[in-house]
Amino acid sequence: MSAPLSPNLKGALYMTLSMAAFTLNDACVKLVAETVPLFQIVALRGLSTTILLAVTVHLTVGLRFSMPRRDRPLVAWRTVAEVGAMVAFLLALTNMAIANATAILSALPLMVTLAAAVLFRDPVGWRRWAAIGVGFVGVMMIVQPGTDGFNEWSLLALLSVVIITARDLLTRAFSPAVPSMSVAVITAGAVGAFGAIVSLFTPWVAMGLYEIALTLAASVFIIGGYVFGIMVMRIGEVGFVSPFRYTSLIFALILGFVIFDEFPNTLALFGVATVMAAGIYTLFRERIRKQDVSPRPGRM
């Protein structure tokens, strides 16, 4: 019988699933945005996401919005951060290659780990710091600052990195009494409401079955992204699970090639390999660390 996954390995799995879901959502939004105004998409996706998620939660674990008083400001500020990150990243995504936008977002582990080490005193050894640093170098090899791929839209993507860091740390500060699924419903509703308000300033356009299907698919994917994204910040060490955000880069490169006919140059491919190696090494170091601290037979 196989041993249960450790909290860190569960966190790594949740992070990977969250990144896959968010990247698929990004691809759907980017496709629909070719013919439909962005905030019309955000409004409709938010509506369908909120309904689907609320019904699912109600039928499974039960939908409840009661939470401790100390957590209410944290949930409110997390929701604001989610809306801000959505605006910054989607504007960048619809004006640049999906792989480039996702690569910039991959700078998150470095920022989240630094902030978590300072604020929460999470243990982060020098080897994992080194692995995250190497991964960041790989991201820079993909983005290639100073070239045409790095522009004002890249700055918006970088802004989303800062906002998402704040969002994740706010999530980390939640008490165990906060219902994760309810936070996901609140987030979806807030994002959709914001999109609906902003969309009033631009004419809406008619959508065909293709656009409607992609918008619904985006809703399903973003539900997975929300739920796993909330779960991952509440289990395991931030310094360990954060590097698995790099998996979104792999998903984005694949989707960019298959759907958008975008293929990275040689330097970018080396960057992808570097990012993957950093993530694998981080996992390897966690296993070694577990073996070092576990009791050995014959020792007291």
N, C-alpha and C positions, 0 to 999 in steps of 0.2 A: 504494500500500500504506500503510495507516494506521500511524502511529507507535505504539509500545507505550506503555501507560499508565505514568506515573511512579509511584514508590512512594507518594506522597501520594494520588494519584487511585485507586490500588488500595486503599489504606487506606479512602478514602471509600466505595468500592463495598462493601468487606467490612463496614464499619460499617452501611451501609444494609441489607444483606442480614441481618446479625445482628439489627438492630432489628426488621425485619419478622418474622423467625422468632420472636423472643422475644415480640412483641406478639400474634401468633397463638396461641402457647402460652398466654399469659396469658388470652386470651379463652376458650380451651378449658377451662382450669382453673376459671375463674370460672363457666362454665356448669355444669360437673360438680359444683362445690362447692355448688350450690343444693340438691342432694339427697344428696351423699356427703361424709363428713367429710374435711377438707382433707388431713390427714396420711395417710389411706388413699390419697388420690389421689397424693400425693407418693411414697409407697412403691411403688405400682403403676406410676406413670409412670417412676420411677427404675429399676425392674426392667426394664421393656420398653426404656427408653432405653439402658441399659447393654448389654443383649443385642444390640439392633439396631446400636448404634455399634461394639461390639467385633467383631461379625461383619463389618460393612462395612470397618472398618480392616484386619482380618486378610486380607480378600479383595483389598484394594487395595494399600495401602502396607506392610502387615505390622504386626502389633501387637507392640510392644516396650516394656518398662517400664524398661530400663536408662537411666540418666542420670548425669551427673557428680555427684560427691559434694556439691559446693558448691550444686547446684541442688535437692537433695532437701528441705532445710528450706523453700526458697521454694515448691516445689510443695505441701508439706504445709500451709503457712500460707495459700497461695492456696485450697486446698480448704476449710480452715476458714472463710475469708472467704466463699467461695461458699455454704456451708451457712447461715452467719449472714445473708447478704443474702437468700437464698431465704426463710428464715423470716420476716424482717421485711417483705419486700415482699409475699409471698403473703397474710399476715395482713391487711395494709393493703388489698390488691387485693380480697379477698373481702368487705370491709366498706365499700368506697367505690367511686365510679364509676371505670371503667377509665381514662377520659381524665384524671381528677384525679390518680390514682396515677401514671400515666405522665408527666403534666406535672411532678410533683414530682421524678420520676426524671430529668427533663431538666435539672436543675441540675447534673448530672454534669460536663459540659464545663468549667464554670468551676472546679470543684474539682480535676478531673484536670489541667487545664492549669496551674493554680497550683502544684500539688504537683510536676508534671513539670518545670516551669521551675526550681523550687527544688532538686529532687533530681537531675535529669538534665541541667539547663542546656539544655533544648530551646529553640531560638530562637523567640520569640513577639513579633512586632512590635506596635506600639501599635494599628495598625488592626485586627488580628485580636483583640487584647484588647478593643477597643471593640465589635467585632461580637459577641463572646461575651457581653459585658456587656449589649448590647442584647437578645440572645436570652434572657438571664436575666430581664430586665425583662418580656419577652413571656411567659415562664413564670409570673411573678408575676401578670400580668394574667389568666392562665387559672386559677391556683389561688385568687387573690383572698383573701389572708389576712384574718382577722377576720370572715369570713362563715361560714355553716353548712358550706360545703365544706371548711373547714380545721379539723380536730379531732384527737383523739388518734391516729386511724389515719393522719392526715397526718404526725404525728411519727414513726410507725414507718416510713413511706415515706422520710422524711428520714434516718432512721438507716440505711436500706438504701443511700442515696446515699453516706454516709460509708464504709460497709463495702465497697461496690463500688469506690470510689476506691482503697482499699487493695489490693483484689484486682487491679485493673488495673495498678497500679504494681508489684506483685509479679510479674505476668506480664511487664511491661516489663523486669524485671531478669533474666529467664531468659537463659541462654547459648544460642547457636544449636543446641547439641547436644541440647537438650530436645525430644523428639518431641511436637508440638502435639496430634496425634490421641490419643496415649496420655494426655495430661493431660486431654483431654475425657472419656475413658473413666473415669479415676480420679474426676473430678468428678461424673459421672453416678452412679457407684456409691456415692460418699460421700453424695450428696444422698438417694438412694433408701434407703440404710441408715439414715440419720438419720430419714427419714420413717417407716420401718418400726418403729423403736424407739418413737418418740413415738406412733404409731398404736395401740400396744398398750394405751394408757391410755384409749382410747375404743372403744366397740363398733363393729365393722365392719358395713356394710350391704351387701345384695345389689345388684349392678349389672346393669342391662339392656344391650341392644345399643347403645343411644344413648350411655350413659355410657362403655361400653367403647370404642366407636369414637372418642369425643372424647378419651379418655385416650391411646389409641394415636396419634391425630393430634398431641396435645400432645408425645408422645415424639419424633415425627418433626421437629416444629418446633423443639423445644429442642435437638436434635442440631445443626441448622443454626445456632442461636444460639450454642451452645458453640464449635463449630468456627470460625465466622467471628469470634466474639468473641476467641478466642485469637490468630487470625491477625492481626487488625487492630492489636493492641497490639504486634506485633513488626515492623511495617512503617510507614514514614512518620513524620511528626512528630505527636506527641500533640496539640499545639496546633491542627494543621490538621484531623485526622480526628475529634477529639472533638465538634465542633459537629454532625456528621452523626448524632449520637445523637438530635438533634431530630426526625429522620424518624420515630422511634417514636411521637412525639406525633401526627403526622399519621395514622399507621396506627391509633392508639388512638381518635382522634376518629371516623374512618370506621367502625371496628368498633363503637364505642359507639353510634353513630347507627343502624347497620344491624341490629345484633344485640340491643342492650340498650335501645334507644329512648331514648338519652341525647343531648340536643342542647345544645351550649354557648350561653351568652347572648352578647350583642353584644360585651361587653368581652373575653370569652374568645376570640371569633372574631378580634378585633383582635390579641390575644396570639398566636394561631396564625400570623397573617399576619406579625407581627413576627419570630417565631421562624424562619419560612421565609426571610424577607428576610435575616436575619443569616447563615443558612447559605449562601445563594446568594452573598452578598457575600464571605464567606470564601473560597469557591471562586474567585470573580473575582479577589480579591487574590492568591491563589496563582499564578494564571496571569500576572498582571502582574509578580509577583516573579521568576518563571522567565524572563520576557522580559528583565527588567532585568539579570539576572546572566549570560545567555547571550552568547557572543562574537558580535560583529557583523562583517560582511564589511569588509575593509580596515583592521581594527584589530588590533593586536598585544597 
